[in-house]
Amino acid sequence: MEIYMINATKAYSGKVAQNYDSDRITEPIWQTEQNFFKKYIGKLPQKSKLLDLPVGTGRFIPFYFQYGISFTGCDLSEDMLTVAKKKYHLDNEQLINANAEKLPFPDMSFEYAICCRLTHLVSSKTLKKIIKEFSRVVSKELVVHFFTLKENHSDLKYSWKKNILNYFFNKISFSKLETEKTPWEHIQNYSHDKKQIEILFEESGWKIKAHHLLPDKQYKVNIYVLSKN
């Protein structure tokens, strides 16, 4: 099983899924992302067919309702989908448990797709498969979100800073210092090179229509709007 499948099915389960929104809603970048995607979704024609993957607990679903978008949400985590179904009273036809590498849809089933907070969970090899699968099922535009570290930050710096703070607050001992180098502690994660990911888009049949850089203290939050070549 691909590591990203393990991440989604195990790491995003139980209390992690139940508390996903409340744990992140206080992040400044969360609201910045919400504002961006609300604006993007609001400009789409009504009744547009859109794929949201990973849909998670459904953070963008209120925008689809508001702007009359015909959407389908996919996620590997059943627990995340369960939260979304309960919140928005949706069924298994609109929120589907699916693997992004092999989507259960015919070619060109959707006009648009949104892929937010997924790329850091997958290897370059897996990401290539996913972007190509989006190319198969989406006819017009794909919006892809991914993180890159700013030049003056490093995951290692983040980890050691947190370890020192934890030590002085007696949360852990030096014998238990974390060796993780990432802020996503409960999952394996990956960093992708900006140039390489742009090449991947082109090789998968996508043209960069727009590139947005959202403001954040630690990360460069990249959002690409891609159209078919």
CYANA upper distance limits for C-alpha pairs under 8 A (distance plus 0.5 A):
  1 MET  CA      5 MET  CA      7.03
  1 MET  CA      6 ILE  CA      7.46
  2 GLU  CA      6 ILE  CA      7.13
  3 ILE  CA      7 ASN  CA      6.65
  3 ILE  CA    122 VAL  CA      7.92
  3 ILE  CA    188 GLN  CA      8.19
  4 TYR  CA      8 ALA  CA      6.67
  4 TYR  CA    121 LEU  CA      6.28
  4 TYR  CA    122 VAL  CA      5.89
  4 TYR  CA    123 SER  CA      8.44
  4 TYR  CA    188 GLN  CA      8.40
  5 MET  CA      9 THR  CA      6.57
  5 MET  CA     76 LEU  CA      7.35
  5 MET  CA     99 ASN  CA      8.23
  6 ILE  CA     10 LYS  CA      6.24
  6 ILE  CA     11 ALA  CA      7.90
  7 ASN  CA     11 ALA  CA      5.53
  7 ASN  CA     12 TYR  CA      7.40
  7 ASN  CA    121 LEU  CA      7.96
  7 ASN  CA    187 ILE  CA      6.35
  7 ASN  CA    188 GLN  CA      7.41
  8 ALA  CA     12 TYR  CA      5.76
  8 ALA  CA     13 SER  CA      8.27
  8 ALA  CA     76 LEU  CA      6.19
  8 ALA  CA     77 SER  CA      5.79
  9 THR  CA     13 SER  CA      6.98
  9 THR  CA     76 LEU  CA      6.52
  9 THR  CA     77 SER  CA      5.20
  9 THR  CA     78 GLU  CA      7.65
 10 LYS  CA     77 SER  CA      8.21
 11 ALA  CA     16 VAL  CA      7.75
 11 ALA  CA    186 HIS  CA      6.70
 11 ALA  CA    187 ILE  CA      6.74
 12 TYR  CA     16 VAL  CA      6.05
 12 TYR  CA     17 ALA  CA      5.90
 12 TYR  CA     77 SER  CA      6.70
 12 TYR  CA     79 ASP  CA      7.72
 12 TYR  CA     80 MET  CA      7.34
 13 SER  CA     17 ALA  CA      5.56
 13 SER  CA     18 GLN  CA      8.35
 13 SER  CA     77 SER  CA      7.22
 13 SER  CA     78 GLU  CA      8.10
 13 SER  CA     79 ASP  CA      5.76
 13 SER  CA     80 MET  CA      7.32
 14 GLY  CA     18 GLN  CA      6.85
 14 GLY  CA     79 ASP  CA      7.04
 15 LYS  CA     19 ASN  CA      6.30
 15 LYS  CA     20 TYR  CA      8.50
 16 VAL  CA     20 TYR  CA      6.12
 17 ALA  CA     57 THR  CA      8.05
 17 ALA  CA     79 ASP  CA      6.48
 17 ALA  CA     80 MET  CA      5.59
 17 ALA  CA     83 VAL  CA      7.70
 18 GLN  CA     79 ASP  CA      8.34
 18 GLN  CA     80 MET  CA      7.95
 18 GLN  CA     83 VAL  CA      7.15
 19 ASN  CA     23 ASP  CA      6.33
 20 TYR  CA     24 ARG  CA      6.94
 20 TYR  CA     57 THR  CA      8.04
 21 ASP  CA     25 ILE  CA      6.21
 21 ASP  CA     57 THR  CA      7.98
 21 ASP  CA     59 ARG  CA      8.44
 22 SER  CA     26 THR  CA      7.94
 24 ARG  CA     30 TRP  CA      7.17
 25 ILE  CA     30 TRP  CA      6.49
 25 ILE  CA     31 GLN  CA      7.56
 26 THR  CA     30 TRP  CA      7.81
 27 GLU  CA     31 GLN  CA      7.65
 28 PRO  CA     32 THR  CA      7.02
 28 PRO  CA    216 ASP  CA      8.16
 29 ILE  CA     33 GLU  CA      6.55
 29 ILE  CA    214 LEU  CA      8.36
 29 ILE  CA    215 PRO  CA      7.86
 29 ILE  CA    216 ASP  CA      6.65
 30 TRP  CA     34 GLN  CA      6.74
 31 GLN  CA     35 ASN  CA      6.66
 32 THR  CA     36 PHE  CA      6.81
 32 THR  CA    214 LEU  CA      7.70
 32 THR  CA    215 PRO  CA      8.39
 33 GLU  CA     37 PHE  CA      6.71
 33 GLU  CA    214 LEU  CA      8.20
 34 GLN  CA     38 LYS  CA      6.48
 34 GLN  CA     60 PHE  CA      8.02
 35 ASN  CA     39 LYS  CA      6.75
 36 PHE  CA     40 TYR  CA      6.79
 37 PHE  CA     41 ILE  CA      6.40
 37 PHE  CA     60 PHE  CA      8.05
 38 LYS  CA     42 GLY  CA      6.42
 38 LYS  CA     60 PHE  CA      8.03
 38 LYS  CA     63 PHE  CA      6.51
 39 LYS  CA     43 LYS  CA      7.08
 40 TYR  CA     44 LEU  CA      7.50
 41 ILE  CA     63 PHE  CA      7.35
 41 ILE  CA     64 TYR  CA      7.69
 41 ILE  CA     67 TYR  CA      7.78
 42 GLY  CA     63 PHE  CA      7.96
 42 GLY  CA     67 TYR  CA      6.34
 44 LEU  CA     48 SER  CA      7.31
 44 LEU  CA     69 ILE  CA      8.40
 45 PRO  CA     69 ILE  CA      8.28
 46 GLN  CA     67 TYR  CA      6.92
 46 GLN  CA     68 GLY  CA      5.62
 46 GLN  CA     69 ILE  CA      6.09
 47 LYS  CA     68 GLY  CA      6.12
 47 LYS  CA     69 ILE  CA      5.21
 47 LYS  CA     70 SER  CA      5.63
 48 SER  CA     68 GLY  CA      8.43
 48 SER  CA     69 ILE  CA      5.80
 48 SER  CA     70 SER  CA      6.14
 48 SER  CA     71 PHE  CA      8.33
 48 SER  CA    111 GLU  CA      7.13
 48 SER  CA    112 TYR  CA      7.97
 49 LYS  CA     69 ILE  CA      7.10
 49 LYS  CA     70 SER  CA      5.36
 49 LYS  CA     71 PHE  CA      6.22
 49 LYS  CA     72 THR  CA      8.45
 49 LYS  CA    109 SER  CA      8.31
 49 LYS  CA    110 PHE  CA      5.51
 49 LYS  CA    111 GLU  CA      5.84
 49 LYS  CA    112 TYR  CA      6.87
 50 LEU  CA     69 ILE  CA      7.55
 50 LEU  CA     70 SER  CA      6.68
 50 LEU  CA     71 PHE  CA      5.14
 50 LEU  CA     72 THR  CA      6.87
 50 LEU  CA    110 PHE  CA      5.97
 50 LEU  CA    111 GLU  CA      6.50
 50 LEU  CA    112 TYR  CA      5.13
 50 LEU  CA    113 ALA  CA      5.74
 50 LEU  CA    114 ILE  CA      8.12
 51 LEU  CA     71 PHE  CA      6.29
 51 LEU  CA     72 THR  CA      5.56
 51 LEU  CA     73 GLY  CA      6.43
 51 LEU  CA     74 CYS  CA      8.07
 51 LEU  CA    110 PHE  CA      6.90
 51 LEU  CA    112 TYR  CA      6.83
 51 LEU  CA    113 ALA  CA      4.96
 51 LEU  CA    114 ILE  CA      6.81
 52 ASP  CA     71 PHE  CA      7.59
 52 ASP  CA     72 THR  CA      6.70
 52 ASP  CA     73 GLY  CA      5.19
 52 ASP  CA     74 CYS  CA      6.82
 52 ASP  CA    113 ALA  CA      6.25
 52 ASP  CA    114 ILE  CA      5.43
 52 ASP  CA    115 CYS  CA      6.83
 53 LEU  CA     73 GLY  CA      6.48
 53 LEU  CA     74 CYS  CA      5.56
 53 LEU  CA     75 ASP  CA      6.72
 53 LEU  CA    100 ALA  CA      8.04
 53 LEU  CA    113 ALA  CA      8.00
 53 LEU  CA    114 ILE  CA      6.74
 53 LEU  CA    115 CYS  CA      5.65
 53 LEU  CA    116 CYS  CA      7.69
 54 PRO  CA     73 GLY  CA      7.52
 54 PRO  CA     74 CYS  CA      6.05
 54 PRO  CA     75 ASP  CA      5.30
 54 PRO  CA     76 LEU  CA      8.20
 54 PRO  CA    115 CYS  CA      6.79
 54 PRO  CA    116 CYS  CA      7.30
 54 PRO  CA    117 ARG  CA      8.13
 54 PRO  CA    118 LEU  CA      7.22
 55 VAL  CA     59 ARG  CA      7.95
 55 VAL  CA     60 PHE  CA      8.41
 55 VAL  CA     73 GLY  CA      5.55
 55 VAL  CA     74 CYS  CA      6.02
 55 VAL  CA     75 ASP  CA      6.25
 55 VAL  CA     81 LEU  CA      8.27
 56 GLY  CA     74 CYS  CA      8.32
 56 GLY  CA     75 ASP  CA      6.61
 56 GLY  CA     77 SER  CA      8.09
 56 GLY  CA     80 MET  CA      5.74
 56 GLY  CA     81 LEU  CA      6.72
 56 GLY  CA     84 ALA  CA      7.69
 57 THR  CA     80 MET  CA      5.63
 57 THR  CA     81 LEU  CA      6.47
 57 THR  CA     82 THR  CA      8.32
 57 THR  CA     83 VAL  CA      6.11
 57 THR  CA     84 ALA  CA      4.85
 58 GLY  CA     73 GLY  CA      8.43
 58 GLY  CA     81 LEU  CA      8.46
 58 GLY  CA     84 ALA  CA      5.74
 60 PHE  CA     64 TYR  CA      7.24
 61 ILE  CA     65 PHE  CA      6.90
 61 ILE  CA     88 TYR  CA      8.44
 62 PRO  CA     66 GLN  CA      6.57
 63 PHE  CA     67 TYR  CA      6.58
 64 TYR  CA     68 GLY  CA      6.27
 64 TYR  CA     69 ILE  CA      5.27
 64 TYR  CA     70 SER  CA      7.71
 64 TYR  CA     71 PHE  CA      7.47
 65 PHE  CA     69 ILE  CA      6.99
 71 PHE  CA     94 GLN  CA      7.67
 72 THR  CA     93 GLU  CA      8.38
 72 THR  CA     94 GLN  CA      5.42
 72 THR  CA     95 LEU  CA      6.54
 72 THR  CA     96 ILE  CA      8.07
 73 GLY  CA     94 GLN  CA      6.68
 73 GLY  CA     95 LEU  CA      5.20
 73 GLY  CA     96 ILE  CA      6.65
 74 CYS  CA     95 LEU  CA      6.27
 74 CYS  CA     96 ILE  CA      5.28
 74 CYS  CA     97 ASN  CA      6.20
 74 CYS  CA     98 ALA  CA      6.23
 75 ASP  CA     80 MET  CA      8.10
 75 ASP  CA     81 LEU  CA      7.29
 75 ASP  CA     95 LEU  CA      8.37
 75 ASP  CA     96 ILE  CA      7.05
 75 ASP  CA     97 ASN  CA      5.71
 75 ASP  CA     98 ALA  CA      6.21
 75 ASP  CA     99 ASN  CA      7.72
 75 ASP  CA    100 ALA  CA      8.48
 76 LEU  CA     97 ASN  CA      5.80
 76 LEU  CA     98 ALA  CA      5.99
 76 LEU  CA     99 ASN  CA      6.51
 77 SER  CA     81 LEU  CA      6.91
 77 SER  CA     97 ASN  CA      7.49
 78 GLU  CA     82 THR  CA      6.55
 78 GLU  CA     97 ASN  CA      6.94
 79 ASP  CA     83 VAL  CA      6.90
 80 MET  CA     84 ALA  CA      6.94
 81 LEU  CA     85 LYS  CA      6.54
 81 LEU  CA     95 LEU  CA      7.19
 81 LEU  CA     96 ILE  CA      8.14
 81 LEU  CA     97 ASN  CA      8.02
 82 THR  CA     86 LYS  CA      6.72
 83 VAL  CA     87 LYS  CA      6.70
 84 ALA  CA     88 TYR  CA      6.62
 84 ALA  CA     89 HIS  CA      8.42
 84 ALA  CA     90 LEU  CA      8.13
 85 LYS  CA     89 HIS  CA      5.71
 85 LYS  CA     90 LEU  CA      5.21
 85 LYS  CA     91 ASP  CA      6.83
 85 LYS  CA     95 LEU  CA      7.79
 86 LYS  CA     90 LEU  CA      7.62
 90 LEU  CA     94 GLN  CA      7.06
 90 LEU  CA     95 LEU  CA      7.52
 91 ASP  CA     95 LEU  CA      6.77
 92 ASN  CA     96 ILE  CA      6.10
 98 ALA  CA    102 LYS  CA      8.25
 98 ALA  CA    103 LEU  CA      6.79
 98 ALA  CA    104 PRO  CA      7.65
 99 ASN  CA    103 LEU  CA      6.45
100 ALA  CA    130 ILE  CA      6.17
100 ALA  CA    133 GLU  CA      7.77
101 GLU  CA    126 THR  CA      7.88
101 GLU  CA    129 LYS  CA      6.17
101 GLU  CA    130 ILE  CA      5.37
101 GLU  CA    133 GLU  CA      6.78
102 LYS  CA    130 ILE  CA      8.42
102 LYS  CA    133 GLU  CA      7.33
103 LEU  CA    133 GLU  CA      7.64
105 PHE  CA    109 SER  CA      6.88
105 PHE  CA    137 VAL  CA      7.32
106 PRO  CA    137 VAL  CA      7.08
107 ASP  CA    136 ARG  CA      5.91
107 ASP  CA    137 VAL  CA      5.11
107 ASP  CA    138 VAL  CA      8.02
108 MET  CA    136 ARG  CA      6.69
108 MET  CA    137 VAL  CA      4.61
108 MET  CA    138 VAL  CA      5.39
108 MET  CA    139 SER  CA      5.72
109 SER  CA    137 VAL  CA      5.79
109 SER  CA    138 VAL  CA      6.83
109 SER  CA    139 SER  CA      8.16
110 PHE  CA    137 VAL  CA      6.59
110 PHE  CA    138 VAL  CA      5.31
110 PHE  CA    139 SER  CA      6.77
111 GLU  CA    138 VAL  CA      5.83
111 GLU  CA    139 SER  CA      5.37
111 GLU  CA    140 LYS  CA      5.53
111 GLU  CA    141 GLU  CA      7.15
112 TYR  CA    138 VAL  CA      6.43
112 TYR  CA    139 SER  CA      7.44
112 TYR  CA    140 LYS  CA      6.28
112 TYR  CA    141 GLU  CA      5.32
112 TYR  CA    142 LEU  CA      6.25
113 ALA  CA    134 PHE  CA      8.17
113 ALA  CA    138 VAL  CA      7.20
113 ALA  CA    141 GLU  CA      6.93
113 ALA  CA    142 LEU  CA      5.23
113 ALA  CA    143 VAL  CA      6.73
114 ILE  CA    142 LEU  CA      6.40
114 ILE  CA    143 VAL  CA      5.32
114 ILE  CA    144 VAL  CA      6.83
115 CYS  CA    142 LEU  CA      8.01
115 CYS  CA    143 VAL  CA      6.50
115 CYS  CA    144 VAL  CA      5.40
115 CYS  CA    145 HIS  CA      6.74
116 CYS  CA    143 VAL  CA      8.35
116 CYS  CA    144 VAL  CA      6.61
116 CYS  CA    145 HIS  CA      5.37
116 CYS  CA    146 PHE  CA      7.80
117 ARG  CA    145 HIS  CA      6.64
117 ARG  CA    146 PHE  CA      6.91
118 LEU  CA    122 VAL  CA      7.67
118 LEU  CA    145 HIS  CA      8.11
118 LEU  CA    146 PHE  CA      7.87
119 THR  CA    127 LEU  CA      7.22
119 THR  CA    145 HIS  CA      7.79
119 THR  CA    146 PHE  CA      6.21
119 THR  CA    147 PHE  CA      8.49
119 THR  CA    190 TYR  CA      8.24
120 HIS  CA    146 PHE  CA      7.14
120 HIS  CA    147 PHE  CA      7.44
120 HIS  CA    189 ASN  CA      5.76
120 HIS  CA    190 TYR  CA      5.36
120 HIS  CA    191 SER  CA      6.57
120 HIS  CA    192 HIS  CA      8.06
121 LEU  CA    187 ILE  CA      8.12
121 LEU  CA    188 GLN  CA      7.10
121 LEU  CA    189 ASN  CA      5.22
121 LEU  CA    190 TYR  CA      6.53
122 VAL  CA    126 THR  CA      6.35
122 VAL  CA    127 LEU  CA      6.43
122 VAL  CA    189 ASN  CA      7.22
122 VAL  CA    190 TYR  CA      6.76
123 SER  CA    127 LEU  CA      6.50
123 SER  CA    190 TYR  CA      6.63
124 SER  CA    128 LYS  CA      6.66
124 SER  CA    192 HIS  CA      7.61
125 LYS  CA    129 LYS  CA      7.26
126 THR  CA    130 ILE  CA      6.82
127 LEU  CA    131 ILE  CA      6.62
128 LYS  CA    132 LYS  CA      6.74
128 LYS  CA    200 LEU  CA      7.20
128 LYS  CA    204 SER  CA      8.45
129 LYS  CA    133 GLU  CA      6.64
130 ILE  CA    134 PHE  CA      6.76
131 ILE  CA    135 SER  CA      6.81
131 ILE  CA    200 LEU  CA      8.47
131 ILE  CA    201 PHE  CA      7.71
131 ILE  CA    204 SER  CA      7.17
132 LYS  CA    136 ARG  CA      6.89
132 LYS  CA    204 SER  CA      5.78
132 LYS  CA    205 GLY  CA      8.41
133 GLU  CA    137 VAL  CA      7.01
134 PHE  CA    138 VAL  CA      6.22
134 PHE  CA    142 LEU  CA      8.08
135 SER  CA    139 SER  CA      7.88
135 SER  CA    204 SER  CA      7.17
135 SER  CA    205 GLY  CA      7.23
135 SER  CA    206 TRP  CA      7.96
135 SER  CA    228 LYS  CA      8.47
138 VAL  CA    142 LEU  CA      7.83
139 SER  CA    228 LYS  CA      7.45
140 LYS  CA    227 SER  CA      6.17
140 LYS  CA    228 LYS  CA      6.32
141 GLU  CA    225 VAL  CA      7.38
141 GLU  CA    226 LEU  CA      5.91
141 GLU  CA    227 SER  CA      5.00
141 GLU  CA    228 LYS  CA      7.16
142 LEU  CA    225 VAL  CA      6.46
142 LEU  CA    226 LEU  CA      5.55
142 LEU  CA    227 SER  CA      6.98
143 VAL  CA    223 ILE  CA      7.31
143 VAL  CA    224 TYR  CA      6.06
143 VAL  CA    225 VAL  CA      5.02
143 VAL  CA    226 LEU  CA      6.56
144 VAL  CA    223 ILE  CA      6.09
144 VAL  CA    224 TYR  CA      5.68
144 VAL  CA    225 VAL  CA      7.13
144 VAL  CA    226 LEU  CA      8.30
145 HIS  CA    221 VAL  CA      7.69
145 HIS  CA    222 ASN  CA      6.15
145 HIS  CA    223 ILE  CA      4.93
145 HIS  CA    224 TYR  CA      6.99
146 PHE  CA    221 VAL  CA      6.56
146 PHE  CA    222 ASN  CA      5.82
146 PHE  CA    223 ILE  CA      7.06
147 PHE  CA    191 SER  CA      8.05
147 PHE  CA    219 TYR  CA      6.72
147 PHE  CA    220 LYS  CA      6.20
147 PHE  CA    221 VAL  CA      5.32
147 PHE  CA    222 ASN  CA      6.55
148 THR  CA    191 SER  CA      7.13
148 THR  CA    192 HIS  CA      7.61
148 THR  CA    193 ASP  CA      8.27
148 THR  CA    194 LYS  CA      8.28
148 THR  CA    219 TYR  CA      6.26
148 THR  CA    220 LYS  CA      5.55
148 THR  CA    221 VAL  CA      7.11
148 THR  CA    222 ASN  CA      8.01
149 LEU  CA    153 HIS  CA      6.76
149 LEU  CA    154 SER  CA      7.10
149 LEU  CA    155 ASP  CA      8.41
149 LEU  CA    218 GLN  CA      7.09
149 LEU  CA    219 TYR  CA      5.18
149 LEU  CA    220 LYS  CA      6.31
150 LYS  CA    154 SER  CA      8.16
150 LYS  CA    218 GLN  CA      6.64
150 LYS  CA    219 TYR  CA      5.83
150 LYS  CA    220 LYS  CA      6.30
153 HIS  CA    157 LYS  CA      7.41
153 HIS  CA    158 TYR  CA      8.21
153 HIS  CA    218 GLN  CA      6.85
153 HIS  CA    219 TYR  CA      8.50
154 SER  CA    158 TYR  CA      6.87
155 ASP  CA    159 SER  CA      6.72
155 ASP  CA    181 LYS  CA      5.26
155 ASP  CA    182 THR  CA      5.51
155 ASP  CA    183 PRO  CA      7.46
156 LEU  CA    160 TRP  CA      6.81
156 LEU  CA    180 GLU  CA      8.26
156 LEU  CA    181 LYS  CA      5.23
156 LEU  CA    182 THR  CA      7.69
157 LYS  CA    161 LYS  CA      6.55
157 LYS  CA    181 LYS  CA      8.45
158 TYR  CA    162 LYS  CA      6.76
158 TYR  CA    181 LYS  CA      7.74
158 TYR  CA    182 THR  CA      7.85
158 TYR  CA    183 PRO  CA      7.70
159 SER  CA    163 ASN  CA      6.68
159 SER  CA    178 GLU  CA      7.60
159 SER  CA    179 THR  CA      8.01
159 SER  CA    180 GLU  CA      7.05
159 SER  CA    181 LYS  CA      6.03
159 SER  CA    182 THR  CA      7.25
159 SER  CA    183 PRO  CA      7.91
160 TRP  CA    164 ILE  CA      6.68
160 TRP  CA    178 GLU  CA      8.43
161 LYS  CA    165 LEU  CA      6.90
162 LYS  CA    166 ASN  CA      6.53
163 ASN  CA    167 TYR  CA      6.63
163 ASN  CA    172 ILE  CA      8.46
163 ASN  CA    177 LEU  CA      6.58
163 ASN  CA    178 GLU  CA      7.18
164 ILE  CA    168 PHE  CA      6.93
165 LEU  CA    169 PHE  CA      6.76
166 ASN  CA    170 ASN  CA      6.58
166 ASN  CA    171 LYS  CA      5.47
166 ASN  CA    172 ILE  CA      6.42
167 TYR  CA    171 LYS  CA      6.40
167 TYR  CA    172 ILE  CA      5.93
167 TYR  CA    173 SER  CA      6.40
167 TYR  CA    174 PHE  CA      7.40
172 ILE  CA    176 LYS  CA      6.69
172 ILE  CA    177 LEU  CA      7.58
173 SER  CA    177 LEU  CA      7.20
180 GLU  CA    185 GLU  CA      7.67
182 THR  CA    189 ASN  CA      7.91
184 TRP  CA    188 GLN  CA      8.14
184 TRP  CA    189 ASN  CA      7.67
192 HIS  CA    196 GLN  CA      7.96
192 HIS  CA    197 ILE  CA      7.33
193 ASP  CA    197 ILE  CA      6.67
194 LYS  CA    198 GLU  CA      6.79
195 LYS  CA    199 ILE  CA      6.84
196 GLN  CA    200 LEU  CA      6.71
197 ILE  CA    201 PHE  CA      6.80
198 GLU  CA    202 GLU  CA      6.99
198 GLU  CA    208 ILE  CA      8.50
199 ILE  CA    203 GLU  CA      6.66
200 LEU  CA    204 SER  CA      6.58
201 PHE  CA    205 GLY  CA      7.05
201 PHE  CA    206 TRP  CA      5.64
201 PHE  CA    207 LYS  CA      7.45
201 PHE  CA    208 ILE  CA      8.26
202 GLU  CA    206 TRP  CA      5.51
202 GLU  CA    207 LYS  CA      6.48
202 GLU  CA    208 ILE  CA      8.49
205 GLY  CA    228 LYS  CA      6.67
205 GLY  CA    229 ASN  CA      6.28
206 TRP  CA    226 LEU  CA      6.26
206 TRP  CA    227 SER  CA      6.04
206 TRP  CA    228 LYS  CA      5.37
206 TRP  CA    229 ASN  CA      6.03
207 LYS  CA    226 LEU  CA      5.91
207 LYS  CA    227 SER  CA      5.68
207 LYS  CA    228 LYS  CA      6.39
207 LYS  CA    229 ASN  CA      5.90
208 ILE  CA    224 TYR  CA      7.32
208 ILE  CA    225 VAL  CA      6.73
208 ILE  CA    226 LEU  CA      5.20
208 ILE  CA    227 SER  CA      6.99
209 LYS  CA    224 TYR  CA      8.08
209 LYS  CA    225 VAL  CA      5.97
209 LYS  CA    226 LEU  CA      5.72
209 LYS  CA    227 SER  CA      6.58
210 ALA  CA    224 TYR  CA      6.38
210 ALA  CA    225 VAL  CA      5.56
210 ALA  CA    226 LEU  CA      7.53
211 HIS  CA    222 ASN  CA      7.59
211 HIS  CA    223 ILE  CA      6.34
211 HIS  CA    224 TYR  CA      5.13
211 HIS  CA    225 VAL  CA      6.85
212 HIS  CA    222 ASN  CA      6.37
212 HIS  CA    223 ILE  CA      5.58
212 HIS  CA    224 TYR  CA      6.87
213 LEU  CA    220 LYS  CA      7.05
213 LEU  CA    221 VAL  CA      6.10
213 LEU  CA    222 ASN  CA      5.35
213 LEU  CA    223 ILE  CA      6.91
214 LEU  CA    220 LYS  CA      7.39
214 LEU  CA    221 VAL  CA      5.66
214 LEU  CA    222 ASN  CA      7.01
214 LEU  CA    223 ILE  CA      8.20
215 PRO  CA    220 LYS  CA      7.63
215 PRO  CA    221 VAL  CA      7.51
216 ASP  CA    220 LYS  CA      7.03
216 ASP  CA    221 VAL  CA      7.54
